[in-house]
Amino acid sequence: MRNIESLTRVFRECKPEFVFHLAAQPIVRLSYEEPKLTFDTNIGGTVNVFEAIRSTPSVQVLVNITSDKCYENREWIWGYRENDPMGGHDPYSASKGCAELAFNAYLRSYFAKAVPEKKQLGAASARAGNVVGGGDWGMDRLVPDCIRP
């Protein structure tokens, strides 16, 4: 996803109608060790996905998945709301906040129905929180860390 030419070629060849964008550098600790990789992937890669969508007529729907870490961390006890400010005190959170801002910019500038000369696209962004499930054996994950010796 960080290579726009390759990504655009795949879109052109596969002609997707639905795009579920979940690709990311998802590890907070790694974002401290590799901030440029994190920003390049989570912001630049996301913009590349949106650009590939803009140039692919077959795409009708975009579901963009980021993270609940996209919100400015207020350390309060209740959940964040969609209208809470974007932000982040670490590279991962900041990159996810920026990805949400990029989504909003593309939605309003290129994908919105109010822009008649632009691509008409059904689009939504979901800000997922950490979940526990099978198959995720990445570092700093709750279940794998409990199981590993």
N, C-alpha and C positions, 0 to 999 in steps of 0.2 A: 504494500500500500504506500510505501514511501517512494516508489518509482512510478511517476505519473504516466510515462509512456507504456510501461508494461501493464499497469492497471487499466488504462484506457483500451489497450489492445484486447485484454481479456473481456472487458465489457462489450467491445465491438463484436468479438467472436461469439460470445455466449448469448448476447441480446437478452439480458434479464429483464423481467417485468417488475419484480420485487427485489429490493435491496435491503438486507438487514445488516447494518454496519455495527459490528461488535469488536472489530480488530483494535487492539490497543497494547500499550505497554502497561500492564495492570498492577505492578508491584510497587507499593509506596517506598519500601526500603531501597529498591533498585533505582527509583527516581532520584534519590540522594546521591547514589554512586554514578549514575548515568543520566544527568539532567538533560543533556542535549538529545540523547536518544529518546528520552521520554517526551520532550517537546516536539521533536521531529516526527515521532510516531503519532502521538495523540492529537496534535494540532495539524501538522503538515500532512500526515496521512489522511486525516479526516477531510481536510480541504481537497486532497487528491480524489477521494471518493466522491465528493460533491461535484468536482470538475468532471469526473468520468460520467456521473449521472447526467450532468448538463449536456454532454456530447453524445448521449446514448438515447435515441428516440424511443426505444422499447420500454424504458423504465417508467413505471406508472406510480410506484409506491416506494417510499423510503422510510425505514424505521431506524432511527439513529439511537444507539445505546451509549450512554456515558456512565456517570457514577453519581451517587449521592454526595460524593466528596467534592463535587463541583461547586458546592455552596461555601460561602465564607463561614469558617468554623466559629460558631458563637458559644460553644460549650454549654448549650442549654439542654434541658431534659426532653423536650418534645422534638418531633421530626421537623425537617425543613419543608417549606412550602415552595411551590413553583415560582412564586414571585420574590423569594428571598434573594439577596444579592449573591452574585457569583464571586468566587474568590478562592484563595488557597494560600496556606502558609508554607507549603512544600511544593516541589516541582510537579508531583503527580496531581495534587488537587488543583493547582493553578492551570495545568495543561487541560484538565477536564472542564474547568470553568471556561477556558478559552475555546474549547471544542464546542461547548454549548453556545457561546457567543457567535462562533462561525456558523453553526447551524441556523441560528436566528437570522443572521445576515443573509445567508443563501436563501432561506425560506422567504424572507421579505423582498429580496432583490431579484431572485430568479425563479422560485418555485411557487409563489403565491398566486392564487386565482385572481387577485386584484391587479396583477401585472399581465394584461392580456397578450402582449407580444412575446411573453416568456413561456417556458415549459410549464405545463399544468401538471402538478404532482401532488399526490396525497402524501403528506409527510408528518411524522411525529417523532419526538425525542423522548426517550424513557431514561430516567435517572435511577438506575438500579443500585440497591444497597448490597452489601455482602450477603451471600446466600451460602447455605451448606448443601452440598450435593455431591454426587458421585463424579469421578473422573477428573477432578481438579487436584492434581498432586504437585502444584507449584509451591515454591518456598513461601513461608509466612502465611500459610493457610491453616485455619484452626484444626480441622479434622486431620489432615496429613501430619501436622506438627505433633498432634497427640499420639498418632500411631507410630511415627518414626522413632527408632531407638535413639 
